[in-house]
Amino acid sequence: MWEPGSSKYKSNIFGLFIALGIFYAVFYIVFILSTVQN
């Protein structure tokens, strides 16, 4: 029922998704702001 390897892998993937999502959102906002300012 409890597999440390599988659980760790899942949380790593989840954290990676969150990090990528935040990075993409920030990049997108900066891109839009710079486009609006020009």
mmCIF file of the N, C-alpha and C atoms, coordinates in Angstrom:
data_MODEL
# 
_entry.id   MODEL 
# 
loop_
_atom_site.group_PDB 
_atom_site.id 
_atom_site.type_symbol 
_atom_site.label_atom_id 
_atom_site.label_alt_id 
_atom_site.label_comp_id 
_atom_site.label_asym_id 
_atom_site.label_entity_id 
_atom_site.label_seq_id 
_atom_site.pdbx_PDB_ins_code 
_atom_site.Cartn_x 
_atom_site.Cartn_y 
_atom_site.Cartn_z 
_atom_site.occupancy 
_atom_site.B_iso_or_equiv 
_atom_site.pdbx_formal_charge 
_atom_site.auth_seq_id 
_atom_site.auth_comp_id 
_atom_site.auth_asym_id 
_atom_site.auth_atom_id 
_atom_site.pdbx_PDB_model_num 
ATOM 1   N N  . MET A 1 1  ? 0.827 -1.203 0.000   1.00 0.00 ? 1  MET A N  1 
ATOM 2   C CA . MET A 1 1  ? 0.000 0.000  0.000   1.00 0.00 ? 1  MET A CA 1 
ATOM 3   C C  . MET A 1 1  ? 0.869 1.263  0.000   1.00 0.00 ? 1  MET A C  1 
ATOM 4   N N  . TRP A 1 2  ? 2.001 1.196  0.711   1.00 0.00 ? 2  TRP A N  1 
ATOM 5   C CA . TRP A 1 2  ? 2.812 2.421  0.804   1.00 0.00 ? 2  TRP A CA 1 
ATOM 6   C C  . TRP A 1 2  ? 4.162 2.197  0.155   1.00 0.00 ? 2  TRP A C  1 
ATOM 7   N N  . GLU A 1 3  ? 4.390 2.849  -0.975  1.00 0.00 ? 3  GLU A N  1 
ATOM 8   C CA . GLU A 1 3  ? 5.645 2.707  -1.712  1.00 0.00 ? 3  GLU A CA 1 
ATOM 9   C C  . GLU A 1 3  ? 6.385 4.044  -1.717  1.00 0.00 ? 3  GLU A C  1 
ATOM 10  N N  . PRO A 1 4  ? 7.463 4.167  -0.960  1.00 0.00 ? 4  PRO A N  1 
ATOM 11  C CA . PRO A 1 4  ? 8.187 5.444  -0.870  1.00 0.00 ? 4  PRO A CA 1 
ATOM 12  C C  . PRO A 1 4  ? 8.694 5.939  -2.221  1.00 0.00 ? 4  PRO A C  1 
ATOM 13  N N  . GLY A 1 5  ? 9.215 5.029  -3.049  1.00 0.00 ? 5  GLY A N  1 
ATOM 14  C CA . GLY A 1 5  ? 9.754 5.447  -4.345  1.00 0.00 ? 5  GLY A CA 1 
ATOM 15  C C  . GLY A 1 5  ? 8.690 6.066  -5.228  1.00 0.00 ? 5  GLY A C  1 
ATOM 16  N N  . SER A 1 6  ? 7.551 5.374  -5.345  1.00 0.00 ? 6  SER A N  1 
ATOM 17  C CA . SER A 1 6  ? 6.473 5.853  -6.211  1.00 0.00 ? 6  SER A CA 1 
ATOM 18  C C  . SER A 1 6  ? 5.922 7.182  -5.705  1.00 0.00 ? 6  SER A C  1 
ATOM 19  N N  . SER A 1 7  ? 5.729 7.269  -4.396  1.00 0.00 ? 7  SER A N  1 
ATOM 20  C CA . SER A 1 7  ? 5.181 8.497  -3.807  1.00 0.00 ? 7  SER A CA 1 
ATOM 21  C C  . SER A 1 7  ? 6.132 9.667  -4.036  1.00 0.00 ? 7  SER A C  1 
ATOM 22  N N  . LYS A 1 8  ? 7.428 9.421  -3.835  1.00 0.00 ? 8  LYS A N  1 
ATOM 23  C CA . LYS A 1 8  ? 8.418 10.480 -4.021  1.00 0.00 ? 8  LYS A CA 1 
ATOM 24  C C  . LYS A 1 8  ? 8.424 10.936 -5.483  1.00 0.00 ? 8  LYS A C  1 
ATOM 25  N N  . TYR A 1 9  ? 8.347 9.988  -6.399  1.00 0.00 ? 9  TYR A N  1 
ATOM 26  C CA . TYR A 1 9  ? 8.346 10.310 -7.825  1.00 0.00 ? 9  TYR A CA 1 
ATOM 27  C C  . TYR A 1 9  ? 7.147 11.184 -8.171  1.00 0.00 ? 9  TYR A C  1 
ATOM 28  N N  . LYS A 1 10 ? 5.975 10.805 -7.621  1.00 0.00 ? 10 LYS A N  1 
ATOM 29  C CA . LYS A 1 10 ? 4.751 11.563 -7.905  1.00 0.00 ? 10 LYS A CA 1 
ATOM 30  C C  . LYS A 1 10 ? 4.876 12.994 -7.397  1.00 0.00 ? 10 LYS A C  1 
ATOM 31  N N  . SER A 1 11 ? 5.370 13.171 -6.177  1.00 0.00 ? 11 SER A N  1 
ATOM 32  C CA . SER A 1 11 ? 5.480 14.511 -5.606  1.00 0.00 ? 11 SER A CA 1 
ATOM 33  C C  . SER A 1 11 ? 6.511 15.329 -6.392  1.00 0.00 ? 11 SER A C  1 
ATOM 34  N N  . ASN A 1 12 ? 7.569 14.670 -6.880  1.00 0.00 ? 12 ASN A N  1 
ATOM 35  C CA . ASN A 1 12 ? 8.568 15.382 -7.680  1.00 0.00 ? 12 ASN A CA 1 
ATOM 36  C C  . ASN A 1 12 ? 7.943 15.901 -8.970  1.00 0.00 ? 12 ASN A C  1 
ATOM 37  N N  . ILE A 1 13 ? 7.147 15.064 -9.636  1.00 0.00 ? 13 ILE A N  1 
ATOM 38  C CA . ILE A 1 13 ? 6.480 15.471 -10.868 1.00 0.00 ? 13 ILE A CA 1 
ATOM 39  C C  . ILE A 1 13 ? 5.520 16.624 -10.587 1.00 0.00 ? 13 ILE A C  1 
ATOM 40  N N  . PHE A 1 14 ? 4.779 16.496 -9.466  1.00 0.00 ? 14 PHE A N  1 
ATOM 41  C CA . PHE A 1 14 ? 3.809 17.535 -9.098  1.00 0.00 ? 14 PHE A CA 1 
ATOM 42  C C  . PHE A 1 14 ? 4.521 18.864 -8.841  1.00 0.00 ? 14 PHE A C  1 
ATOM 43  N N  . GLY A 1 15 ? 5.625 18.812 -8.100  1.00 0.00 ? 15 GLY A N  1 
ATOM 44  C CA . GLY A 1 15 ? 6.379 20.032 -7.806  1.00 0.00 ? 15 GLY A CA 1 
ATOM 45  C C  . GLY A 1 15 ? 6.939 20.649 -9.079  1.00 0.00 ? 15 GLY A C  1 
ATOM 46  N N  . LEU A 1 16 ? 7.395 19.801 -9.997  1.00 0.00 ? 16 LEU A N  1 
ATOM 47  C CA . LEU A 1 16 ? 7.935 20.297 -11.259 1.00 0.00 ? 16 LEU A CA 1 
ATOM 48  C C  . LEU A 1 16 ? 6.851 21.011 -12.056 1.00 0.00 ? 16 LEU A C  1 
ATOM 49  N N  . PHE A 1 17 ? 5.643 20.422 -12.071 1.00 0.00 ? 17 PHE A N  1 
ATOM 50  C CA . PHE A 1 17 ? 4.525 21.041 -12.778 1.00 0.00 ? 17 PHE A CA 1 
ATOM 51  C C  . PHE A 1 17 ? 4.205 22.414 -12.195 1.00 0.00 ? 17 PHE A C  1 
ATOM 52  N N  . ILE A 1 18 ? 4.173 22.501 -10.860 1.00 0.00 ? 18 ILE A N  1 
ATOM 53  C CA . ILE A 1 18 ? 3.863 23.776 -10.200 1.00 0.00 ? 18 ILE A CA 1 
ATOM 54  C C  . ILE A 1 18 ? 4.937 24.812 -10.525 1.00 0.00 ? 18 ILE A C  1 
ATOM 55  N N  . ALA A 1 19 ? 6.205 24.396 -10.460 1.00 0.00 ? 19 ALA A N  1 
ATOM 56  C CA . ALA A 1 19 ? 7.307 25.319 -10.733 1.00 0.00 ? 19 ALA A CA 1 
ATOM 57  C C  . ALA A 1 19 ? 7.233 25.819 -12.178 1.00 0.00 ? 19 ALA A C  1 
ATOM 58  N N  . LEU A 1 20 ? 6.982 24.901 -13.112 1.00 0.00 ? 20 LEU A N  1 
ATOM 59  C CA . LEU A 1 20 ? 6.879 25.294 -14.518 1.00 0.00 ? 20 LEU A CA 1 
ATOM 60  C C  . LEU A 1 20 ? 5.699 26.230 -14.733 1.00 0.00 ? 20 LEU A C  1 
ATOM 61  N N  . GLY A 1 21 ? 4.578 25.923 -14.080 1.00 0.00 ? 21 GLY A N  1 
ATOM 62  C CA . GLY A 1 21 ? 3.384 26.762 -14.213 1.00 0.00 ? 21 GLY A CA 1 
ATOM 63  C C  . GLY A 1 21 ? 3.637 28.176 -13.725 1.00 0.00 ? 21 GLY A C  1 
ATOM 64  N N  . ILE A 1 22 ? 4.278 28.292 -12.559 1.00 0.00 ? 22 ILE A N  1 
ATOM 65  C CA . ILE A 1 22 ? 4.565 29.620 -11.997 1.00 0.00 ? 22 ILE A CA 1 
ATOM 66  C C  . ILE A 1 22 ? 5.538 30.368 -12.905 1.00 0.00 ? 22 ILE A C  1 
ATOM 67  N N  . PHE A 1 23 ? 6.584 29.685 -13.349 1.00 0.00 ? 23 PHE A N  1 
ATOM 68  C CA . PHE A 1 23 ? 7.583 30.307 -14.222 1.00 0.00 ? 23 PHE A CA 1 
ATOM 69  C C  . PHE A 1 23 ? 6.931 30.804 -15.514 1.00 0.00 ? 23 PHE A C  1 
ATOM 70  N N  . TYR A 1 24 ? 6.065 29.965 -16.108 1.00 0.00 ? 24 TYR A N  1 
ATOM 71  C CA . TYR A 1 24 ? 5.396 30.327 -17.354 1.00 0.00 ? 24 TYR A CA 1 
ATOM 72  C C  . TYR A 1 24 ? 4.464 31.515 -17.146 1.00 0.00 ? 24 TYR A C  1 
ATOM 73  N N  . ALA A 1 25 ? 3.735 31.515 -16.014 1.00 0.00 ? 25 ALA A N  1 
ATOM 74  C CA . ALA A 1 25 ? 2.802 32.610 -15.724 1.00 0.00 ? 25 ALA A CA 1 
ATOM 75  C C  . ALA A 1 25 ? 3.558 33.928 -15.575 1.00 0.00 ? 25 ALA A C  1 
ATOM 76  N N  . VAL A 1 26 ? 4.667 33.908 -14.822 1.00 0.00 ? 26 VAL A N  1 
ATOM 77  C CA . VAL A 1 26 ? 5.460 35.128 -14.625 1.00 0.00 ? 26 VAL A CA 1 
ATOM 78  C C  . VAL A 1 26 ? 6.019 35.611 -15.960 1.00 0.00 ? 26 VAL A C  1 
ATOM 79  N N  . PHE A 1 27 ? 6.561 34.699 -16.741 1.00 0.00 ? 27 PHE A N  1 
ATOM 80  C CA . PHE A 1 27 ? 7.121 35.051 -18.043 1.00 0.00 ? 27 PHE A CA 1 
ATOM 81  C C  . PHE A 1 27 ? 6.052 35.668 -18.943 1.00 0.00 ? 27 PHE A C  1 
ATOM 82  N N  . TYR A 1 28 ? 4.846 35.071 -18.919 1.00 0.00 ? 28 TYR A N  1 
ATOM 83  C CA . TYR A 1 28 ? 3.739 35.545 -19.744 1.00 0.00 ? 28 TYR A CA 1 
ATOM 84  C C  . TYR A 1 28 ? 3.311 36.947 -19.326 1.00 0.00 ? 28 TYR A C  1 
ATOM 85  N N  . ILE A 1 29 ? 3.224 37.186 -18.002 1.00 0.00 ? 29 ILE A N  1 
ATOM 86  C CA . ILE A 1 29 ? 2.819 38.506 -17.498 1.00 0.00 ? 29 ILE A CA 1 
ATOM 87  C C  . ILE A 1 29 ? 3.850 39.559 -17.890 1.00 0.00 ? 29 ILE A C  1 
ATOM 88  N N  . VAL A 1 30 ? 5.135 39.234 -17.723 1.00 0.00 ? 30 VAL A N  1 
ATOM 89  C CA . VAL A 1 30 ? 6.196 40.179 -18.086 1.00 0.00 ? 30 VAL A CA 1 
ATOM 90  C C  . VAL A 1 30 ? 6.141 40.480 -19.576 1.00 0.00 ? 30 VAL A C  1 
ATOM 91  N N  . PHE A 1 31 ? 5.914 39.455 -20.379 1.00 0.00 ? 31 PHE A N  1 
ATOM 92  C CA . PHE A 1 31 ? 5.836 39.624 -21.831 1.00 0.00 ? 31 PHE A CA 1 
ATOM 93  C C  . PHE A 1 31 ? 4.694 40.562 -22.206 1.00 0.00 ? 31 PHE A C  1 
ATOM 94  N N  . ILE A 1 32 ? 3.521 40.360 -21.590 1.00 0.00 ? 32 ILE A N  1 
ATOM 95  C CA . ILE A 1 32 ? 2.356 41.205 -21.878 1.00 0.00 ? 32 ILE A CA 1 
ATOM 96  C C  . ILE A 1 32 ? 2.617 42.637 -21.428 1.00 0.00 ? 32 ILE A C  1 
ATOM 97  N N  . LEU A 1 33 ? 3.200 42.794 -20.243 1.00 0.00 ? 33 LEU A N  1 
ATOM 98  C CA . LEU A 1 33 ? 3.469 44.145 -19.726 1.00 0.00 ? 33 LEU A CA 1 
ATOM 99  C C  . LEU A 1 33 ? 4.432 44.883 -20.651 1.00 0.00 ? 33 LEU A C  1 
ATOM 100 N N  . SER A 1 34 ? 5.485 44.228 -21.093 1.00 0.00 ? 34 SER A N  1 
ATOM 101 C CA . SER A 1 34 ? 6.464 44.881 -21.966 1.00 0.00 ? 34 SER A CA 1 
ATOM 102 C C  . SER A 1 34 ? 5.830 45.207 -23.313 1.00 0.00 ? 34 SER A C  1 
ATOM 103 N N  . THR A 1 35 ? 4.914 44.356 -23.772 1.00 0.00 ? 35 THR A N  1 
ATOM 104 C CA . THR A 1 35 ? 4.238 44.620 -25.042 1.00 0.00 ? 35 THR A CA 1 
ATOM 105 C C  . THR A 1 35 ? 3.314 45.817 -24.908 1.00 0.00 ? 35 THR A C  1 
ATOM 106 N N  . VAL A 1 36 ? 2.612 45.910 -23.790 1.00 0.00 ? 36 VAL A N  1 
ATOM 107 C CA . VAL A 1 36 ? 1.678 47.023 -23.577 1.00 0.00 ? 36 VAL A CA 1 
ATOM 108 C C  . VAL A 1 36 ? 2.430 48.337 -23.446 1.00 0.00 ? 36 VAL A C  1 
ATOM 109 N N  . GLN A 1 37 ? 3.574 48.315 -22.776 1.00 0.00 ? 37 GLN A N  1 
ATOM 110 C CA . GLN A 1 37 ? 4.327 49.545 -22.550 1.00 0.00 ? 37 GLN A CA 1 
ATOM 111 C C  . GLN A 1 37 ? 4.895 50.094 -23.854 1.00 0.00 ? 37 GLN A C  1 
ATOM 112 N N  . ASN A 1 38 ? 5.317 49.216 -24.752 1.00 0.00 ? 38 ASN A N  1 
ATOM 113 C CA . ASN A 1 38 ? 5.926 49.701 -25.991 1.00 0.00 ? 38 ASN A CA 1 
ATOM 114 C C  . ASN A 1 38 ? 4.884 50.316 -26.875 1.00 0.00 ? 38 ASN A C  1 
# 
